[in-house]
């Protein structure tokens, strides 16, 4: 397996014969290379603000053919030019926003401003959206009128991958709210509306960023999984916990963390040498719990000189108490209690 992985890394880095492939095959390769991105959208002071991760459209900078193929298959639209040019594909990318949640009772038929109208008609053919969940215990309806997006095919409730254990009940409840919204509220306005696919969208880091503690300022998380029910989310939480536990085990097999190494380089070996010289041969055989070590002191004056207040000499004069420590409990290294599940986090 290792040799196969190395072979793939060497061959996939460059492919000089790509230009000799038929144009139909090259176009299919360009099309397959267009991965869905998560583009954040918000309304601020009557203006649409988009947040698009940088360097997520490499086809636009490969060559002229790849750029033309990207605009043809992705139908990318320019959504912002400040501080940099940002593109959004209404047929591939996911538009992430807060739809706003209001009470179901007493507000269902109240006319309200729809933020989606500000996206029309330029982005009227949006197919995929992601929305922030309703974290309350009450049933609510979205402020945004989803039915105005007539090409809508997918509605995903966004959740961070590491929070699916603690928040899965809110995610499932939000899916229920959106489903009822399309079946009743939206259907009253547009009788022939088609219900899109509604599920939970799990957002997480991929590649080298997956197991890092600190991430760059830009949010480069991607859609890593889609769940239809709570059981699937629970299974993914367990698999994620196992994955992180295995990563920690493999990380410590390769060597100690850099923080420990840097600490040792800073302090040096002086502390270790002084400790080993003071303990002498007793450091070679660590004492057991049942027999606490007694340091041999030949002279009271020598003992008092080793410590300023003479506490070491007084400790050696205390009577020994035979027996084991009954209060100590051994820890099983394979126990699941060392790595609590996400659903146990309050």
C-alpha positions, 0 to 999 in steps of 0.5 A: 500500500505504501509503494502504491501511494508513493507511485501515485504521488510521483505520477500525479504531480505532472502529466506532460502528455495531457495536451495530446489527449482528445479535446473531448477527454480534456474537457471531461477532465476539466469538468470533473475537476470543478469541486463544490465550494461553500460561499458565505453570503450575508446582507450588510447595510443593504449590500450583499457581502460574499466570502469566497475562499481564495485559491479554490478555483485553480482552473482559472489560472492553469491555462486558457483552455481550463479557464474557458472550460470552468466558465462553460461547465460551472457558469461562474458569475462574478459576485464581488470585485472588492477586495478581490474578484470572487466568482460563484457557480449557481449550479455547483457551489453551495450558498451558505447564509442565515435564513432567519427564523421566526415563530410559526404561530402568528407569523406564517402569513405576515408579509416580510422583506425577502433577502433572496430577492436581492440575488435575483435575477443574476443568481436565480438558477441557484441549485444548492444552498446551506443554512444555519440551523434553528437552535431553539426548542420551538418550531419556526419557519425561515424568513427567507422565501426559499421558493423564490429559487425555482431551480433549487435542488438541495437544502442542507443544514450546515453543521461543523463536523466536530459538533455533530454529536452535541448538535444533532438534535437541533440539526434534525429538528431544523430539517423537519422545519424546512420540510414542513415549510415547503409542504405547507407554507411554500406550497400555498404560494406556489402550488406546483413547487417541487420539494428539494432534497433536505438533509444535514450537511457536515462541514469539515477540514480536509487534507493537511488541515484536518488534524491541525489545532490552528487553521488559517484565517480563511475558512476552507472547510468543505462539505465532507458528508450528508446525513438523512437522520440522527443515527447516521450522524451518531455513527459519523461522530463515533468514526470521527472519534476513532479517527482522531484517536488513531491519529494521536497514537500514530503521532506519538509513535513517530516522536514526541510533540514539538512543544516537548522537544522545544522545552527540552532544548530550552532547559538543556540536560542540566536538570536531568543530570542533577536529578540523576546524580542526586538519586544515584542508583535508585533511579535505575529501579523505580519503586513500587507502590507497595514499598515507598522508597527510603533514602539512606541517610548516614549522618543527621548533619549531612541530611540537614545540609541537603535540605535547608529546613531538615524536612527530608531528615524528618521524613526518613525518621517517620515509621514505615507503614506496610501495605498497598495503596487501596485508593489507587485504580489502574487505568485501562489504556484501551477503555473508551472513557479516555476519549469521550464521545461528542454527544457527552460534551455539555 
